[in-house]
Amino acid sequence: MKYLLKILIVSISIINYTYSQELIQVSMGSGYEYDLYYSAEQGITAFSERENWELAFSTNGNNIRINSSYANLYQVSSNIEDWEEINNFDINTSTQLRNSNKEWKIGAFVSNYFDKNPLNYGWGNYNTETEIYEGCRIYIIEYNNEIKKIKINELVDGIFNFTMANLDGSNEENISIDTNPYLNKKFIYYSLANNEVINREPLSENWDLIFTRYEEEYVSLNGDTMPYIVTGVLTNQNLIAQYDGAIDIIPNTESLNISTEINTIGYDWKEYSGEFLIVPNRAYYLFSQDESSLYKILFQSFSGQSSGDLSFTIEEIEDFIPINNINSEKNNLFNIYPNPNNGIFNVNLNTQNAVLTIIDINGKIVLKENINQSLTLNLSSLNEGLFLINLNGEKFNISKKILIKKKT
């Protein structure tokens, strides 16, 4: 197993800011064999084989992701009763489904939710009486030169049940994945090739970045734009900002365009022109998960797939405006009331040109629209429960919780 980690500590002082700088050199291995989980505080916390799993089951909700670095998923029927009739696969008449490259909570199996049905979550429908997710669709999955049909039958009390078979119906088997022992992690993984659970991820609190291969939605290649498998860095949904400017100057935190999109670092901190070059004058500012610490990341080198070696510096910024102070100022940009209520919310907006998104507790987007003025939201058609309302603009990204509570 090839694995490399070197750290060089350098102390530096700048007016109004003090920090120590570390040079981190790591290797993903030849052909990017490993995923590296990295904590800004602890360093590398796990290195896991990248292609020994196909499915990742969320430990909190109904989400299922695929290993997009080499597996493909297609929907072939919206009626789970067609299982016996599905015995061939035509890529031209099937719908390919992909993981979100911006949010962990939207995997390929839930990306095709039916937005006109608030109880549909892609692979299944939520039964409000039994509180069970019941399967409703059939899929084809490609991996390791295999083509299988698959249906997710149900999710009950954190246990996923699904069925796999060859296209001709042979080798059918029912498989159960119990996520309950892994609630302190984002996902538990499953190898279809070896029929085994893969516990490959560190505790959620013990990683901020993962160096990996994943599918980016829009990549320009030979004049075309397409989904494409890239090598890059995804975050653990930490607050993060890309900063393009003089790298020897630390910008005011308030001026950073802070995001929670997991591909904010992504893959394009490097360019290829006969060899890999690091994009100049680009830094990334990463907040710790509790938002009490801020780190500056500068990439230094990237070797490509021959060795998978890369390096970067990381610096903790000691004196910065805590994010809760930033949010307290930006929260004045909008107010929502009364909260809770039965679904009729007033939104007072003190800015313009923002995108308003409402997300349920399972990560499903139930409303998304551009707004530029105060308005009244009628959410009375939604079920009771907790929702997240997000307002995203040019220099702000604010989220608040709302509670719909029906009168009895």
C-alpha positions as CSV (number, residue, x, y, z in Angstrom):
1,M,0.0,0.0,0.0
2,K,1.5,3.3,-1.0
3,Y,0.8,6.1,1.5
4,L,2.8,9.2,2.2
5,L,2.3,12.0,4.7
6,K,4.9,14.6,5.5
7,I,4.5,17.8,7.6
8,L,6.7,20.8,7.7
9,I,5.8,23.4,10.3
10,V,6.8,27.0,9.6
11,S,5.9,29.9,12.0
12,I,4.8,33.2,10.3
13,S,3.5,36.5,11.7
14,I,1.5,39.1,10.0
15,I,0.0,42.3,11.4
16,N,-3.4,41.6,12.9
17,Y,-3.1,37.9,12.1
18,T,-1.0,35.2,13.6
19,Y,-0.8,31.6,12.3
20,S,1.4,28.6,11.8
21,Q,1.8,27.1,8.4
22,E,2.1,23.4,7.6
23,L,3.2,21.9,4.4
24,I,1.2,18.7,3.8
25,Q,2.4,16.1,1.3
26,V,0.1,13.2,0.7
27,S,-0.4,10.5,-1.9
28,M,-3.7,9.0,-3.3
29,G,-1.6,6.3,-4.9
30,S,-1.0,5.3,-8.5
31,G,-4.2,5.6,-10.4
32,Y,-5.8,7.5,-7.4
33,E,-6.2,4.2,-5.6
34,Y,-7.2,5.7,-2.3
35,D,-9.5,8.3,-0.9
36,L,-7.9,10.4,1.8
37,Y,-9.9,11.9,4.7
38,Y,-8.3,15.0,6.2
39,S,-9.0,16.9,9.3
40,A,-7.6,20.5,9.6
41,E,-6.9,19.8,13.3
42,Q,-5.8,16.1,13.2
43,G,-4.4,15.6,9.7
44,I,-5.2,12.4,7.8
45,T,-7.8,10.5,9.7
46,A,-8.4,7.7,7.1
47,F,-7.3,6.4,3.8
48,S,-9.6,4.0,2.1
49,E,-9.6,2.0,-1.1
50,R,-11.6,4.0,-3.6
51,E,-13.2,1.3,-5.8
52,N,-14.1,-1.4,-3.3
53,W,-17.7,-0.2,-3.0
54,E,-20.6,0.7,-5.2
55,L,-23.4,2.0,-2.9
56,A,-23.4,4.4,0.1
57,F,-26.4,4.4,2.4
58,S,-27.1,7.5,4.4
59,T,-27.2,7.0,8.2
60,N,-29.7,9.9,8.5
61,G,-32.5,9.6,6.0
62,N,-33.3,7.9,2.8
63,N,-30.4,9.0,0.7
64,I,-28.3,6.5,-1.4
65,R,-25.2,7.5,-3.4
66,I,-23.3,5.6,-6.0
67,N,-19.5,5.3,-6.4
68,S,-19.6,7.7,-9.4
69,S,-15.9,7.2,-10.1
70,Y,-16.8,3.9,-11.9
71,A,-20.4,3.0,-11.4
72,N,-23.4,4.2,-13.4
73,L,-27.1,4.2,-12.5
74,Y,-30.1,4.3,-14.8
75,Q,-33.9,4.4,-14.1
76,V,-35.7,1.9,-16.3
77,S,-39.2,1.8,-14.8
78,S,-41.3,4.0,-12.5
79,N,-43.4,1.0,-11.5
80,I,-41.7,-1.4,-9.1
81,E,-44.2,-4.1,-10.1
82,D,-42.4,-4.3,-13.5
83,W,-39.5,-6.2,-11.8
84,E,-40.1,-9.5,-13.5
85,E,-40.5,-7.8,-16.9
86,I,-37.2,-5.9,-16.8
87,N,-34.9,-8.3,-18.7
88,N,-32.9,-6.1,-21.0
89,F,-31.2,-2.7,-20.9
90,D,-31.3,0.0,-23.6
91,I,-29.2,3.0,-22.6
92,N,-31.0,5.1,-25.2
93,T,-34.4,4.7,-23.5
94,S,-33.1,4.9,-19.9
95,T,-32.5,7.9,-17.7
96,Q,-29.1,8.2,-16.2
97,L,-29.0,9.4,-12.6
98,R,-26.1,11.1,-10.9
99,N,-25.1,12.1,-7.4
100,S,-25.2,15.8,-6.7
101,N,-21.7,17.3,-6.8
102,K,-22.8,20.1,-4.4
103,E,-24.6,18.2,-1.6
104,W,-24.0,14.9,0.1
105,K,-27.7,14.5,0.8
106,I,-28.7,14.2,-2.8
107,G,-27.4,10.9,-4.2
108,A,-28.2,9.3,-7.5
109,F,-31.1,7.2,-6.1
110,V,-32.9,10.3,-4.7
111,S,-32.0,12.7,-7.4
112,N,-35.0,11.7,-9.5
113,Y,-37.6,12.6,-6.9
114,F,-41.0,13.7,-8.2
115,D,-41.2,17.4,-7.2
116,K,-45.0,17.5,-7.7
117,N,-45.4,14.8,-5.1
118,P,-44.0,15.9,-1.7
119,L,-44.1,12.3,-0.5
120,N,-41.9,11.0,-3.3
121,Y,-38.1,10.7,-2.6
122,G,-36.8,9.2,-5.8
123,W,-36.5,5.5,-5.2
124,G,-39.5,5.4,-2.9
125,N,-42.6,7.1,-1.5
126,Y,-43.1,8.0,2.2
127,N,-46.1,6.4,3.8
128,T,-47.3,8.8,6.4
129,E,-49.3,6.2,8.3
130,T,-46.6,3.5,8.6
131,E,-43.7,6.0,8.5
132,I,-42.0,3.7,6.0
133,Y,-40.3,4.6,2.7
134,E,-41.8,2.2,0.2
135,G,-39.9,1.4,-3.1
136,C,-41.5,2.6,-6.3
137,R,-38.9,2.4,-9.1
138,I,-36.5,0.0,-10.8
139,Y,-32.9,0.8,-11.8
140,I,-30.0,-0.7,-13.7
141,I,-26.5,-0.3,-12.2
142,E,-23.3,-0.8,-14.2
143,Y,-20.0,-1.6,-12.3
144,N,-16.9,-3.8,-12.9
145,N,-18.3,-4.9,-16.3
146,E,-21.5,-6.1,-14.6
147,I,-25.0,-5.0,-15.4
148,K,-27.6,-5.7,-12.7
149,K,-31.1,-4.6,-12.1
150,I,-31.9,-3.2,-8.6
151,K,-34.8,-2.0,-6.6
152,I,-34.9,-0.5,-3.2
153,N,-37.8,-2.1,-1.5
154,E,-38.1,-0.1,1.7
155,L,-36.4,1.8,4.5
156,V,-37.7,0.9,8.0
157,D,-36.1,2.3,11.2
158,G,-32.8,2.9,9.5
159,I,-32.6,-0.5,7.7
160,F,-32.6,-0.4,3.9
161,N,-33.9,-3.5,2.1
162,F,-33.1,-3.9,-1.6
163,T,-33.1,-6.6,-4.3
164,M,-30.4,-7.3,-6.9
165,A,-30.6,-9.7,-9.9
166,N,-29.1,-10.4,-13.3
167,L,-31.2,-9.0,-16.1
168,D,-32.6,-12.5,-16.9
169,G,-33.7,-12.7,-13.3
170,S,-31.1,-15.2,-12.1
171,N,-29.0,-14.8,-9.0
172,E,-31.7,-12.7,-7.3
173,E,-31.0,-11.8,-3.7
174,N,-32.5,-9.6,-1.1
175,I,-30.0,-7.6,1.0
176,S,-30.5,-5.6,4.1
177,I,-28.2,-2.7,5.3
178,D,-28.6,-1.6,8.9
179,T,-27.3,1.9,9.3
180,N,-28.0,2.2,13.0
181,P,-24.5,1.1,14.2
182,Y,-23.0,3.9,12.1
183,L,-25.0,6.9,13.1
184,N,-21.8,8.9,13.9
185,K,-20.8,8.7,10.2
186,K,-22.4,10.1,7.1
187,F,-22.6,6.8,5.2
188,I,-22.1,3.1,5.4
189,Y,-20.9,1.5,2.2
190,Y,-21.7,-1.7,0.4
191,S,-19.7,-3.8,-2.1
192,L,-22.0,-5.4,-4.7
193,A,-19.0,-7.3,-6.1
194,N,-18.1,-8.9,-2.7
195,N,-21.5,-8.7,-1.0
196,E,-20.2,-7.1,2.1
197,V,-20.5,-3.9,4.2
198,I,-17.5,-1.6,4.0
199,N,-16.9,0.6,7.0
200,R,-14.4,3.0,5.3
201,E,-15.3,6.4,6.6
202,P,-14.1,8.1,9.8
203,L,-16.4,9.7,12.3
204,S,-18.2,12.7,10.8
205,E,-16.6,15.0,13.4
206,N,-13.1,13.8,12.4
207,W,-12.8,15.0,8.8
208,D,-13.2,18.2,6.9
209,L,-11.9,17.3,3.4
210,I,-11.8,14.2,1.3
211,F,-9.3,13.9,-1.6
212,T,-11.1,11.7,-4.1
213,R,-12.5,11.0,-7.6
214,Y,-16.0,12.1,-8.3
215,E,-18.3,13.2,-11.1
216,E,-18.4,16.9,-11.7
217,E,-21.6,18.2,-13.5
218,Y,-20.1,20.7,-15.9
219,V,-16.6,20.1,-17.2
220,S,-15.3,21.8,-20.4
221,L,-13.5,19.3,-22.6
222,N,-12.5,19.7,-26.3
223,G,-15.1,22.5,-26.7
224,D,-17.9,20.6,-25.1
225,T,-19.4,20.8,-21.6
226,M,-20.4,17.5,-20.0
227,P,-20.4,15.5,-16.7
228,Y,-16.9,14.1,-16.2
229,I,-15.0,12.2,-13.6
230,V,-12.4,14.5,-12.0
231,T,-9.8,14.2,-9.2
232,G,-10.3,16.8,-6.5
233,V,-11.4,17.7,-3.0
234,L,-14.8,17.7,-1.4
235,T,-15.7,19.1,2.0
236,N,-17.7,17.7,4.9
237,Q,-20.3,20.4,4.3
238,N,-18.1,22.9,6.2
239,L,-18.4,26.6,5.5
240,I,-15.8,27.4,2.9
241,A,-14.8,30.1,0.4
242,Q,-12.7,30.4,-2.7
243,Y,-10.6,33.5,-2.8
244,D,-8.9,34.8,-5.9
245,G,-6.4,37.5,-5.2
246,A,-3.0,38.2,-3.7
247,I,-2.3,35.2,-1.6
248,D,0.0,37.0,0.8
249,I,-3.0,39.1,2.0
250,I,-5.7,37.7,4.2
251,P,-9.1,39.2,3.2
252,N,-11.7,40.4,5.7
253,T,-13.9,37.4,6.5
254,E,-17.0,39.5,5.8
255,S,-15.9,39.9,2.2
256,L,-15.6,36.1,1.5
257,N,-18.3,34.5,-0.5
258,I,-18.9,31.7,1.9
259,S,-20.6,28.5,0.7
260,T,-21.6,25.1,2.0
261,E,-21.3,23.5,-1.5
262,I,-19.1,20.4,-1.1
263,N,-17.2,21.0,-4.4
264,T,-16.2,24.6,-3.6
265,I,-12.6,23.4,-3.7
266,G,-13.4,20.8,-6.3
267,Y,-10.9,20.0,-9.1
268,D,-10.1,23.3,-10.8
269,W,-7.3,24.5,-8.5
270,K,-5.0,22.8,-11.0
271,E,-4.6,23.1,-14.8
272,Y,-3.1,20.7,-17.3
273,S,-0.8,21.8,-20.1
274,G,1.6,19.0,-20.7
275,E,2.0,18.9,-16.9
276,F,-0.2,19.9,-13.9
277,L,0.2,23.5,-12.8
278,I,-1.4,25.0,-9.7
279,V,-3.8,28.0,-10.5
280,P,-1.9,31.1,-9.2
281,N,-3.3,33.6,-6.7
282,R,-6.1,31.3,-5.4
283,A,-6.7,30.4,-1.8
284,Y,-9.4,28.5,0.1
285,Y,-10.7,29.5,3.5
286,L,-12.1,26.6,5.4
287,F,-14.1,26.9,8.7
288,S,-14.0,24.1,11.2
289,Q,-17.3,22.3,11.7
290,D,-18.1,24.2,14.8
291,E,-17.2,27.4,13.0
292,S,-14.8,28.5,15.7
293,S,-11.6,28.1,13.6
294,L,-10.6,29.4,10.2
295,Y,-7.9,27.8,8.0
296,K,-6.2,29.1,4.8
297,I,-5.4,26.4,2.2
298,L,-2.9,26.9,-0.7
299,F,-2.3,24.1,-3.1
300,Q,1.4,23.6,-4.0
301,S,1.7,20.7,-6.4
302,F,-0.2,17.8,-8.1
303,S,1.5,15.0,-10.0
304,G,-1.4,13.3,-11.7
305,Q,-2.4,9.6,-11.8
306,S,1.1,8.2,-12.2
307,S,1.7,8.6,-8.4
308,G,-1.3,10.5,-7.1
309,D,1.0,12.8,-5.1
310,L,-0.1,16.3,-4.1
311,S,0.8,19.0,-1.6
312,F,-0.7,22.0,0.0
313,T,-0.1,24.4,2.9
314,I,-2.6,24.9,5.6
315,E,-2.6,27.8,8.1
316,E,-4.9,28.5,11.1
317,I,-6.0,32.1,11.2
318,E,-6.0,33.1,14.8
319,D,-7.6,36.5,14.7
320,F,-10.8,36.6,12.6
321,I,-14.4,37.6,12.9
322,P,-16.3,34.5,14.2
323,I,-18.8,33.3,11.7
324,N,-21.6,33.7,14.2
325,N,-20.9,37.4,14.3
326,I,-20.9,37.5,10.5
327,N,-24.2,35.6,10.4
328,S,-25.8,37.9,13.0
329,E,-25.2,40.9,10.6
330,K,-26.3,39.0,7.5
331,N,-29.3,37.6,9.2
332,N,-30.7,41.1,9.2
333,L,-31.0,40.7,5.4
334,F,-34.2,38.7,5.9
335,N,-36.7,37.8,8.6
336,I,-39.4,35.1,8.5
337,Y,-42.4,35.2,10.7
338,P,-44.6,33.9,12.5
339,N,-42.5,30.9,13.2
340,P,-43.8,28.3,13.9
341,N,-47.2,28.4,12.3
342,N,-49.5,26.3,10.1
343,G,-47.7,27.1,6.8
344,I,-48.2,30.8,6.0
345,F,-44.9,32.6,6.5
346,N,-44.1,36.3,5.9
347,V,-40.6,36.9,4.5
348,N,-39.2,40.4,5.0
349,L,-36.3,40.9,2.5
350,N,-33.8,43.7,2.9
351,T,-31.7,42.8,-0.2
352,Q,-32.3,42.1,-3.8
353,N,-31.6,39.2,-6.3
354,A,-31.5,36.2,-4.0
355,V,-32.4,32.6,-4.4
356,L,-34.8,31.2,-1.8
357,T,-34.7,27.5,-1.2
358,I,-36.8,25.4,1.3
359,I,-35.5,21.9,2.2
360,D,-37.1,19.3,4.3
361,I,-35.3,17.2,7.0
362,N,-34.5,14.5,4.4
363,G,-32.6,16.9,2.2
364,K,-35.4,17.2,-0.4
365,I,-35.9,20.6,-2.0
366,V,-39.6,21.4,-1.8
367,L,-39.3,25.0,-3.1
368,K,-36.7,27.0,-5.0
369,E,-37.3,30.4,-6.6
370,N,-35.6,33.7,-7.3
371,I,-36.9,36.6,-5.2
372,N,-36.2,40.3,-5.1
373,Q,-38.8,41.6,-2.6
374,S,-40.7,40.7,0.5
375,L,-43.4,38.1,0.1
376,T,-45.7,35.6,1.7
377,L,-44.9,31.9,1.5
378,N,-47.8,29.5,1.5
379,L,-46.5,26.2,2.6
380,S,-49.7,24.9,4.0
381,S,-49.7,21.9,1.6
382,L,-46.6,20.5,3.2
383,N,-46.7,18.1,6.1
384,E,-45.9,19.2,9.7
385,G,-42.3,19.3,10.6
386,L,-39.0,21.1,10.5
387,F,-37.7,22.7,7.3
388,L,-34.6,24.7,6.4
389,I,-35.1,28.0,4.5
390,N,-31.9,29.2,2.7
391,L,-31.3,32.6,1.1
392,N,-28.3,32.7,-1.2
393,G,-27.0,35.9,-2.9
394,E,-23.9,37.3,-4.4
395,K,-22.1,37.7,-1.0
396,F,-24.2,35.9,1.5
397,N,-25.6,32.4,2.2
398,I,-28.0,32.4,5.1
399,S,-30.1,29.5,6.5
400,K,-32.8,29.5,9.1
401,K,-35.1,26.8,10.5
402,I,-38.9,27.0,10.2
403,L,-41.5,24.8,11.8
404,I,-44.8,24.0,10.2
405,K,-47.3,23.0,12.9
406,K,-50.9,22.4,11.9
407,K,-53.7,23.4,14.2
408,T,-55.7,20.6,15.8
